[in-house]
Amino acid sequence: MKQVIDRQMLQGIQDILSSSLGRIVVFTGARQVGKTTFVKRYFPKYEYISVEDPVASSEYGQLTADMWHAAYPMAILDEVQKMPQLVESVKATYDKFDDVRYILLGSSQILLLNKVKESLAGRCSIFSLYPLTLPELITQGTDNAVQMSPFQQIIKNGMADVMFMPSFLFDKNYAVKMQQWQYYLRFGGYPKLTDRQLTDNLRYEWLSDYVRTYLERDVRDLAMIRDLEPYVKLQQALAADTGQILNETSLSKEIGVTTKTVKNYLQYLSLSYQTLILPAWSRNINKRLVKAPKIHYLDNGVVQAVLKKRGGLTGGEFESAVVSEIYKQVNNIRARVNFYYLRTHDGKEVDLLIETQDGYYAFEIKMAEHVSATDARHLRNLQEFLDKPLLHSFLLSNDNQTHHFSDSITAVSTAYFLG
């Protein structure tokens, strides 16, 4: 039976919705991340309107602000990017009446947000919904609220309140955290796949169908591309190279399109919530630093489907799975941080730098089951590159043991740190 899964960002959303800032709330995210299920469950007082209904959608377009106020003073408009003129109706109703509240949903970030920014600037709050995180997967089927991971606690409150046991094995929830971590590495975080009645084969089939639907619907809607073959080739090349530095010139030669087309395709992948472009940190003009960005797929299940493989992660796939999980967890607590990686021309690399107001957290990511101080060598002397204090460095791996290689470098199990 499919378990109902709470979403961690709910508390922040409820706080905004109950305030004057929540009269119009916009949710974007990839298809099948659970936007519709989420709003229907938690906001039952809102009337649900599907803009994809071809019969009803044209009727909604004829309603005046007075009619919207009378018939739908609180409404959810799903897939609103399909009929962007309704954003103008929402704006007119909002401006005329103080007691209306609307939730707008859309899976195409560029089509929806361009219209939102044009018409609703200063009138709405925007949230991005992503596939499930480890804390959400761990909490499924229980009556407990989603708890913050040790990582989220550190980002929110600093290192002072977080203590890592000598081994992940001492965590009372070790078994369930490991089970969900292994599931996450195989199938990713799309809610549909958590149905316990599904076999692994059915999960892989669903992911393959998801990739095909993404190409047939999202890409055609977003970019109006007639010939999908070059896009598919780029998608496959990037999935094979997830976690690697982007080389747009090399990609253009590989798939037979211009570098401008490659840039456009990369933007489409990012705006449709498939990938994360991780910029290089390069503020220190006295150091020779790589400036090209890295590419990370946001869901490892999708990577497996794009590459038509099952399991057997590469180092790059593992790194992307960790970086994307960190990215999603930061998004869920709405922390104001910046993401980078750092690489020098002589090969020194830090897989992830998170910049907070007070300083940086640095991360080295290894798939190994046993790590040593040598694996943390790139985290040493990192402060000499940075323009803010280095608050702490972490080596994340599959090693259950916690190692303190120095006062500022901690090696900890990834499942422990993020679960």
Buried (B, 14 or more C-beta within 10 A) or exposed (E): EBEEBBBBBBEBBEEBBEEEEBBBBBBBBBBBBBBBBBBEEBBEEBEBBBBEBEEEBEEBEEBEBEEBBEEBBBBBBBBBBBBBEBBBBBBBBBEEBEEBBBBBBBBBBBBBBBBBEEBBEEBBBBBBBBBBBBBBBBBBEEEEEBBBBBBBBBBBEEBEEBEBEEBBEEBEEBEBBBEBBEBBBBBBBBBBBBEEEBEEEEBBEBBBEBBEEBBEEBBBBBBEBEEBEBBBBBBBBBBBBBBBBBBBEEBBEEBEBEEEBBEBBBBBBBBBBBBBBBBBBBEBEEEEBBEEBBBBBBBBBBBBBBBEBEEEBBEBBBBBBBBBBBBBBBBBBEBEBEBBBBBBEEEBEBBBBBBBEEBBBBBBBBBEEEBEEEBBBBBBEBBEBBEEEBBBBBBBBBBBBBBEBEEBBBBBBBBBBBB
